[in-house]
Amino acid sequence: MNPFHACATCIHFHAERTGKEKNMKYRCIRLGYETRPNYQFNCWTPKEHVKKLMEKRKKG
């Protein structure tokens, strides 16, 4: 299991503050629905800095 694999590390993850109380909303812009930072889906595409960290850990 990949410890980096989570919605928050995906290029399609989008977070924004909404409403009067400025609550956080998390969305997968690829799939088009709400998600959470720690959820995992098979369509995961890691961000560039995450790819670099994964390579660094693989070598180390």
PyMOL Python script that loads the backbone (N, CA, C, O; Angstrom):
from pymol import cmd

cmd.read_pdbstr("""\
ATOM      1  N   MET A   1       0.843  -1.195   0.000  1.00  0.00           N
ATOM      2  CA  MET A   1       0.000   0.000   0.000  1.00  0.00           C
ATOM      3  C   MET A   1       0.882   1.250   0.000  1.00  0.00           C
ATOM      4  O   MET A   1       1.885   1.320   0.710  1.00  0.00           O
ATOM      5  N   ASN A   2       0.497   2.205  -0.788  1.00  0.00           N
ATOM      6  CA  ASN A   2       1.254   3.440  -0.939  1.00  0.00           C
ATOM      7  C   ASN A   2       0.836   4.450   0.137  1.00  0.00           C
ATOM      8  O   ASN A   2      -0.324   4.860   0.161  1.00  0.00           O
ATOM      9  N   PRO A   3       1.740   4.859   1.018  1.00  0.00           N
ATOM     10  CA  PRO A   3       1.379   5.819   2.082  1.00  0.00           C
ATOM     11  C   PRO A   3       1.050   7.216   1.556  1.00  0.00           C
ATOM     12  O   PRO A   3       0.464   8.024   2.276  1.00  0.00           O
ATOM     13  N   PHE A   4       1.419   7.507   0.312  1.00  0.00           N
ATOM     14  CA  PHE A   4       1.134   8.806  -0.288  1.00  0.00           C
ATOM     15  C   PHE A   4      -0.229   8.851  -0.960  1.00  0.00           C
ATOM     16  O   PHE A   4      -0.741   9.934  -1.244  1.00  0.00           O
ATOM     17  N   HIS A   5      -0.824   7.687  -1.217  1.00  0.00           N
ATOM     18  CA  HIS A   5      -2.066   7.609  -1.983  1.00  0.00           C
ATOM     19  C   HIS A   5      -3.246   8.122  -1.159  1.00  0.00           C
ATOM     20  O   HIS A   5      -3.781   7.409  -0.311  1.00  0.00           O
ATOM     21  N   ALA A   6      -3.639   9.352  -1.418  1.00  0.00           N
ATOM     22  CA  ALA A   6      -4.792   9.978  -0.772  1.00  0.00           C
ATOM     23  C   ALA A   6      -5.260  11.127  -1.653  1.00  0.00           C
ATOM     24  O   ALA A   6      -4.475  11.686  -2.419  1.00  0.00           O
ATOM     25  N   CYS A   7      -6.510  11.473  -1.546  1.00  0.00           N
ATOM     26  CA  CYS A   7      -7.063  12.550  -2.374  1.00  0.00           C
ATOM     27  C   CYS A   7      -6.266  13.851  -2.255  1.00  0.00           C
ATOM     28  O   CYS A   7      -6.069  14.544  -3.253  1.00  0.00           O
ATOM     29  N   ALA A   8      -5.811  14.185  -1.063  1.00  0.00           N
ATOM     30  CA  ALA A   8      -5.111  15.453  -0.858  1.00  0.00           C
ATOM     31  C   ALA A   8      -3.810  15.541  -1.653  1.00  0.00           C
ATOM     32  O   ALA A   8      -3.309  16.644  -1.874  1.00  0.00           O
ATOM     33  N   THR A   9      -3.253  14.418  -2.085  1.00  0.00           N
ATOM     34  CA  THR A   9      -2.009  14.431  -2.851  1.00  0.00           C
ATOM     35  C   THR A   9      -2.242  14.287  -4.352  1.00  0.00           C
ATOM     36  O   THR A   9      -1.289  14.142  -5.117  1.00  0.00           O
ATOM     37  N   CYS A  10      -3.492  14.325  -4.773  1.00  0.00           N
ATOM     38  CA  CYS A  10      -3.861  14.146  -6.183  1.00  0.00           C
ATOM     39  C   CYS A  10      -3.995  15.500  -6.883  1.00  0.00           C
ATOM     40  O   CYS A  10      -4.380  16.496  -6.269  1.00  0.00           O
ATOM     41  N   ILE A  11      -3.672  15.517  -8.171  1.00  0.00           N
ATOM     42  CA  ILE A  11      -3.774  16.764  -8.943  1.00  0.00           C
ATOM     43  C   ILE A  11      -5.215  17.229  -9.110  1.00  0.00           C
ATOM     44  O   ILE A  11      -5.448  18.396  -9.422  1.00  0.00           O
ATOM     45  N   HIS A  12      -6.178  16.350  -8.910  1.00  0.00           N
ATOM     46  CA  HIS A  12      -7.596  16.687  -9.105  1.00  0.00           C
ATOM     47  C   HIS A  12      -8.289  17.151  -7.818  1.00  0.00           C
ATOM     48  O   HIS A  12      -9.467  17.509  -7.842  1.00  0.00           O
ATOM     49  N   PHE A  13      -7.567  17.146  -6.709  1.00  0.00           N
ATOM     50  CA  PHE A  13      -8.134  17.539  -5.419  1.00  0.00           C
ATOM     51  C   PHE A  13      -8.204  19.060  -5.330  1.00  0.00           C
ATOM     52  O   PHE A  13      -7.240  19.757  -5.645  1.00  0.00           O
ATOM     53  N   HIS A  14      -9.351  19.560  -4.899  1.00  0.00           N
ATOM     54  CA  HIS A  14      -9.552  21.008  -4.774  1.00  0.00           C
ATOM     55  C   HIS A  14     -10.180  21.307  -3.421  1.00  0.00           C
ATOM     56  O   HIS A  14     -11.185  20.700  -3.050  1.00  0.00           O
ATOM     57  N   ALA A  15      -9.588  22.243  -2.685  1.00  0.00           N
ATOM     58  CA  ALA A  15     -10.102  22.648  -1.377  1.00  0.00           C
ATOM     59  C   ALA A  15     -10.416  24.139  -1.415  1.00  0.00           C
ATOM     60  O   ALA A  15      -9.653  24.933  -1.964  1.00  0.00           O
ATOM     61  N   GLU A  16     -11.554  24.507  -0.822  1.00  0.00           N
ATOM     62  CA  GLU A  16     -11.911  25.924  -0.746  1.00  0.00           C
ATOM     63  C   GLU A  16     -12.762  26.197   0.485  1.00  0.00           C
ATOM     64  O   GLU A  16     -13.481  25.328   0.977  1.00  0.00           O
ATOM     65  N   ARG A  17     -12.658  27.424   0.962  1.00  0.00           N
ATOM     66  CA  ARG A  17     -13.477  27.852   2.090  1.00  0.00           C
ATOM     67  C   ARG A  17     -14.783  28.398   1.545  1.00  0.00           C
ATOM     68  O   ARG A  17     -14.787  29.197   0.609  1.00  0.00           O
ATOM     69  N   THR A  18     -15.911  27.960   2.142  1.00  0.00           N
ATOM     70  CA  THR A  18     -17.218  28.386   1.652  1.00  0.00           C
ATOM     71  C   THR A  18     -18.109  28.809   2.806  1.00  0.00           C
ATOM     72  O   THR A  18     -17.857  28.483   3.965  1.00  0.00           O
ATOM     73  N   GLY A  19     -19.142  29.533   2.464  1.00  0.00           N
ATOM     74  CA  GLY A  19     -20.157  29.910   3.439  1.00  0.00           C
ATOM     75  C   GLY A  19     -19.738  31.003   4.392  1.00  0.00           C
ATOM     76  O   GLY A  19     -18.599  31.470   4.382  1.00  0.00           O
ATOM     77  N   LYS A  20     -20.678  31.392   5.202  1.00  0.00           N
ATOM     78  CA  LYS A  20     -20.475  32.473   6.161  1.00  0.00           C
ATOM     79  C   LYS A  20     -19.420  32.108   7.217  1.00  0.00           C
ATOM     80  O   LYS A  20     -18.640  32.955   7.652  1.00  0.00           O
ATOM     81  N   GLU A  21     -19.415  30.840   7.613  1.00  0.00           N
ATOM     82  CA  GLU A  21     -18.476  30.394   8.643  1.00  0.00           C
ATOM     83  C   GLU A  21     -17.149  29.929   8.068  1.00  0.00           C
ATOM     84  O   GLU A  21     -16.286  29.455   8.807  1.00  0.00           O
ATOM     85  N   LYS A  22     -16.977  30.060   6.765  1.00  0.00           N
ATOM     86  CA  LYS A  22     -15.734  29.697   6.081  1.00  0.00           C
ATOM     87  C   LYS A  22     -15.331  28.243   6.318  1.00  0.00           C
ATOM     88  O   LYS A  22     -14.169  27.947   6.599  1.00  0.00           O
ATOM     89  N   ASN A  23     -16.303  27.343   6.202  1.00  0.00           N
ATOM     90  CA  ASN A  23     -16.022  25.914   6.313  1.00  0.00           C
ATOM     91  C   ASN A  23     -15.278  25.435   5.075  1.00  0.00           C
ATOM     92  O   ASN A  23     -15.431  25.994   3.989  1.00  0.00           O
ATOM     93  N   MET A  24     -14.476  24.398   5.249  1.00  0.00           N
ATOM     94  CA  MET A  24     -13.729  23.836   4.123  1.00  0.00           C
ATOM     95  C   MET A  24     -14.596  22.864   3.332  1.00  0.00           C
ATOM     96  O   MET A  24     -15.314  22.044   3.905  1.00  0.00           O
ATOM     97  N   LYS A  25     -14.518  22.969   2.015  1.00  0.00           N
ATOM     98  CA  LYS A  25     -15.177  22.030   1.100  1.00  0.00           C
ATOM     99  C   LYS A  25     -14.074  21.382   0.276  1.00  0.00           C
ATOM    100  O   LYS A  25     -13.191  22.066  -0.242  1.00  0.00           O
ATOM    101  N   TYR A  26     -14.128  20.080   0.160  1.00  0.00           N
ATOM    102  CA  TYR A  26     -13.143  19.329  -0.607  1.00  0.00           C
ATOM    103  C   TYR A  26     -13.849  18.648  -1.760  1.00  0.00           C
ATOM    104  O   TYR A  26     -14.863  17.979  -1.565  1.00  0.00           O
ATOM    105  N   ARG A  27     -13.307  18.818  -2.983  1.00  0.00           N
ATOM    106  CA  ARG A  27     -13.931  18.232  -4.167  1.00  0.00           C
ATOM    107  C   ARG A  27     -12.875  17.586  -5.052  1.00  0.00           C
ATOM    108  O   ARG A  27     -11.727  18.026  -5.114  1.00  0.00           O
ATOM    109  N   CYS A  28     -13.292  16.547  -5.722  1.00  0.00           N
ATOM    110  CA  CYS A  28     -12.499  15.971  -6.795  1.00  0.00           C
ATOM    111  C   CYS A  28     -13.027  16.615  -8.072  1.00  0.00           C
ATOM    112  O   CYS A  28     -14.157  16.351  -8.482  1.00  0.00           O
ATOM    113  N   ILE A  29     -12.219  17.449  -8.692  1.00  0.00           N
ATOM    114  CA  ILE A  29     -12.691  18.144  -9.882  1.00  0.00           C
ATOM    115  C   ILE A  29     -12.761  17.201 -11.086  1.00  0.00           C
ATOM    116  O   ILE A  29     -13.464  17.497 -12.052  1.00  0.00           O
ATOM    117  N   ARG A  30     -12.053  16.088 -11.047  1.00  0.00           N
ATOM    118  CA  ARG A  30     -12.132  15.112 -12.129  1.00  0.00           C
ATOM    119  C   ARG A  30     -13.440  14.330 -12.056  1.00  0.00           C
ATOM    120  O   ARG A  30     -14.138  14.182 -13.060  1.00  0.00           O
ATOM    121  N   LEU A  31     -13.770  13.828 -10.863  1.00  0.00           N
ATOM    122  CA  LEU A  31     -14.975  13.028 -10.698  1.00  0.00           C
ATOM    123  C   LEU A  31     -16.216  13.884 -10.471  1.00  0.00           C
ATOM    124  O   LEU A  31     -17.330  13.448 -10.761  1.00  0.00           O
ATOM    125  N   GLY A  32     -16.032  15.109  -9.951  1.00  0.00           N
ATOM    126  CA  GLY A  32     -17.135  16.039  -9.793  1.00  0.00           C
ATOM    127  C   GLY A  32     -17.958  15.879  -8.531  1.00  0.00           C
ATOM    128  O   GLY A  32     -19.133  16.246  -8.520  1.00  0.00           O
ATOM    129  N   TYR A  33     -17.381  15.344  -7.468  1.00  0.00           N
ATOM    130  CA  TYR A  33     -18.144  15.250  -6.224  1.00  0.00           C
ATOM    131  C   TYR A  33     -17.257  15.489  -5.014  1.00  0.00           C
ATOM    132  O   TYR A  33     -16.030  15.518  -5.115  1.00  0.00           O
ATOM    133  N   GLU A  34     -17.901  15.659  -3.874  1.00  0.00           N
ATOM    134  CA  GLU A  34     -17.171  15.934  -2.638  1.00  0.00           C
ATOM    135  C   GLU A  34     -16.365  14.728  -2.204  1.00  0.00           C
ATOM    136  O   GLU A  34     -16.745  13.581  -2.440  1.00  0.00           O
ATOM    137  N   THR A  35     -15.248  15.012  -1.568  1.00  0.00           N
ATOM    138  CA  THR A  35     -14.363  13.971  -1.062  1.00  0.00           C
ATOM    139  C   THR A  35     -13.753  14.467   0.241  1.00  0.00           C
ATOM    140  O   THR A  35     -14.115  15.536   0.732  1.00  0.00           O
ATOM    141  N   ARG A  36     -12.848  13.711   0.790  1.00  0.00           N
ATOM    142  CA  ARG A  36     -12.114  14.092   1.996  1.00  0.00           C
ATOM    143  C   ARG A  36     -10.630  13.942   1.677  1.00  0.00           C
ATOM    144  O   ARG A  36     -10.272  13.154   0.802  1.00  0.00           O
ATOM    145  N   PRO A  37      -9.759  14.678   2.364  1.00  0.00           N
ATOM    146  CA  PRO A  37      -8.328  14.604   2.063  1.00  0.00           C
ATOM    147  C   PRO A  37      -7.736  13.196   2.188  1.00  0.00           C
ATOM    148  O   PRO A  37      -6.798  12.861   1.466  1.00  0.00           O
ATOM    149  N   ASN A  38      -8.261  12.382   3.081  1.00  0.00           N
ATOM    150  CA  ASN A  38      -7.675  11.057   3.312  1.00  0.00           C
ATOM    151  C   ASN A  38      -8.336   9.935   2.510  1.00  0.00           C
ATOM    152  O   ASN A  38      -7.905   8.787   2.616  1.00  0.00           O
ATOM    153  N   TYR A  39      -9.350  10.220   1.725  1.00  0.00           N
ATOM    154  CA  TYR A  39      -9.990   9.192   0.899  1.00  0.00           C
ATOM    155  C   TYR A  39      -9.027   8.720  -0.186  1.00  0.00           C
ATOM    156  O   TYR A  39      -8.083   9.425  -0.542  1.00  0.00           O
ATOM    157  N   GLN A  40      -9.277   7.528  -0.702  1.00  0.00           N
ATOM    158  CA  GLN A  40      -8.453   6.968  -1.774  1.00  0.00           C
ATOM    159  C   GLN A  40      -9.343   6.438  -2.888  1.00  0.00           C
ATOM    160  O   GLN A  40     -10.345   5.768  -2.636  1.00  0.00           O
ATOM    161  N   PHE A  41      -8.961   6.749  -4.132  1.00  0.00           N
ATOM    162  CA  PHE A  41      -9.668   6.248  -5.304  1.00  0.00           C
ATOM    163  C   PHE A  41      -8.642   5.703  -6.296  1.00  0.00           C
ATOM    164  O   PHE A  41      -7.474   6.088  -6.248  1.00  0.00           O
ATOM    165  N   ASN A  42      -9.059   4.823  -7.180  1.00  0.00           N
ATOM    166  CA  ASN A  42      -8.155   4.216  -8.146  1.00  0.00           C
ATOM    167  C   ASN A  42      -7.687   5.186  -9.228  1.00  0.00           C
ATOM    168  O   ASN A  42      -6.710   4.908  -9.922  1.00  0.00           O
ATOM    169  N   CYS A  43      -8.363   6.307  -9.378  1.00  0.00           N
ATOM    170  CA  CYS A  43      -7.997   7.271 -10.422  1.00  0.00           C
ATOM    171  C   CYS A  43      -6.934   8.261  -9.963  1.00  0.00           C
ATOM    172  O   CYS A  43      -6.722   9.281 -10.618  1.00  0.00           O
ATOM    173  N   TRP A  44      -6.273   7.984  -8.868  1.00  0.00           N
ATOM    174  CA  TRP A  44      -5.289   8.872  -8.253  1.00  0.00           C
ATOM    175  C   TRP A  44      -4.149   9.212  -9.201  1.00  0.00           C
ATOM    176  O   TRP A  44      -3.523   8.323  -9.777  1.00  0.00           O
ATOM    177  N   THR A  45      -3.880  10.518  -9.360  1.00  0.00           N
ATOM    178  CA  THR A  45      -2.735  11.016 -10.122  1.00  0.00           C
ATOM    179  C   THR A  45      -1.967  11.953  -9.193  1.00  0.00           C
ATOM    180  O   THR A  45      -2.427  13.061  -8.918  1.00  0.00           O
ATOM    181  N   PRO A  46      -0.795  11.520  -8.703  1.00  0.00           N
ATOM    182  CA  PRO A  46      -0.076  12.317  -7.705  1.00  0.00           C
ATOM    183  C   PRO A  46       0.452  13.638  -8.255  1.00  0.00           C
ATOM    184  O   PRO A  46       0.787  13.749  -9.434  1.00  0.00           O
ATOM    185  N   LYS A  47       0.518  14.634  -7.381  1.00  0.00           N
ATOM    186  CA  LYS A  47       1.098  15.925  -7.721  1.00  0.00           C
ATOM    187  C   LYS A  47       2.608  15.744  -7.915  1.00  0.00           C
ATOM    188  O   LYS A  47       3.182  14.761  -7.445  1.00  0.00           O
ATOM    189  N   GLU A  48       3.242  16.681  -8.601  1.00  0.00           N
ATOM    190  CA  GLU A  48       4.672  16.570  -8.906  1.00  0.00           C
ATOM    191  C   GLU A  48       5.531  16.421  -7.660  1.00  0.00           C
ATOM    192  O   GLU A  48       6.432  15.582  -7.634  1.00  0.00           O
ATOM    193  N   HIS A  49       5.273  17.218  -6.625  1.00  0.00           N
ATOM    194  CA  HIS A  49       6.108  17.121  -5.432  1.00  0.00           C
ATOM    195  C   HIS A  49       5.925  15.775  -4.729  1.00  0.00           C
ATOM    196  O   HIS A  49       6.847  15.294  -4.070  1.00  0.00           O
ATOM    197  N   VAL A  50       4.772  15.177  -4.858  1.00  0.00           N
ATOM    198  CA  VAL A  50       4.523  13.856  -4.282  1.00  0.00           C
ATOM    199  C   VAL A  50       5.288  12.797  -5.068  1.00  0.00           C
ATOM    200  O   VAL A  50       5.846  11.871  -4.479  1.00  0.00           O
ATOM    201  N   LYS A  51       5.317  12.924  -6.385  1.00  0.00           N
ATOM    202  CA  LYS A  51       6.100  12.001  -7.210  1.00  0.00           C
ATOM    203  C   LYS A  51       7.572  12.034  -6.808  1.00  0.00           C
ATOM    204  O   LYS A  51       8.225  10.995  -6.706  1.00  0.00           O
ATOM    205  N   LYS A  52       8.081  13.237  -6.583  1.00  0.00           N
ATOM    206  CA  LYS A  52       9.488  13.384  -6.185  1.00  0.00           C
ATOM    207  C   LYS A  52       9.741  12.739  -4.824  1.00  0.00           C
ATOM    208  O   LYS A  52      10.756  12.067  -4.638  1.00  0.00           O
ATOM    209  N   LEU A  53       8.842  12.933  -3.888  1.00  0.00           N
ATOM    210  CA  LEU A  53       8.989  12.303  -2.569  1.00  0.00           C
ATOM    211  C   LEU A  53       8.951  10.784  -2.672  1.00  0.00           C
ATOM    212  O   LEU A  53       9.714  10.095  -1.995  1.00  0.00           O
ATOM    213  N   MET A  54       8.071  10.262  -3.511  1.00  0.00           N
ATOM    214  CA  MET A  54       7.977   8.820  -3.688  1.00  0.00           C
ATOM    215  C   MET A  54       9.276   8.261  -4.276  1.00  0.00           C
ATOM    216  O   MET A  54       9.754   7.216  -3.834  1.00  0.00           O
ATOM    217  N   GLU A  55       9.844   8.939  -5.255  1.00  0.00           N
ATOM    218  CA  GLU A  55      11.115   8.509  -5.842  1.00  0.00           C
ATOM    219  C   GLU A  55      12.235   8.566  -4.819  1.00  0.00           C
ATOM    220  O   GLU A  55      13.066   7.661  -4.747  1.00  0.00           O
ATOM    221  N   LYS A  56      12.256   9.621  -4.037  1.00  0.00           N
ATOM    222  CA  LYS A  56      13.281   9.784  -3.011  1.00  0.00           C
ATOM    223  C   LYS A  56      13.214   8.661  -1.983  1.00  0.00           C
ATOM    224  O   LYS A  56      14.249   8.131  -1.580  1.00  0.00           O
ATOM    225  N   ARG A  57      12.023   8.296  -1.562  1.00  0.00           N
ATOM    226  CA  ARG A  57      11.853   7.203  -0.596  1.00  0.00           C
ATOM    227  C   ARG A  57      12.212   5.857  -1.210  1.00  0.00           C
ATOM    228  O   ARG A  57      12.740   4.977  -0.530  1.00  0.00           O
ATOM    229  N   LYS A  58      11.925   5.702  -2.491  1.00  0.00           N
ATOM    230  CA  LYS A  58      12.238   4.453  -3.177  1.00  0.00           C
ATOM    231  C   LYS A  58      13.738   4.216  -3.224  1.00  0.00           C
ATOM    232  O   LYS A  58      14.201   3.086  -3.067  1.00  0.00           O
ATOM    233  N   LYS A  59      14.499   5.290  -3.443  1.00  0.00           N
ATOM    234  CA  LYS A  59      15.961   5.211  -3.530  1.00  0.00           C
ATOM    235  C   LYS A  59      16.600   5.037  -2.157  1.00  0.00           C
ATOM    236  O   LYS A  59      17.622   4.365  -2.017  1.00  0.00           O
ATOM    237  N   GLY A  60      15.989   5.649  -1.148  1.00  0.00           N
ATOM    238  CA  GLY A  60      16.592   5.735   0.163  1.00  0.00           C
ATOM    239  C   GLY A  60      16.477   4.569   1.020  1.00  0.00           C
ATOM    240  O   GLY A  60      16.969   4.581   2.148  1.00  0.00           O
TER     241      GLY A  60
END
""", "prot")
cmd.dss("prot")
cmd.show_as("cartoon", "prot")
cmd.util.cbc("prot")
cmd.orient("prot")
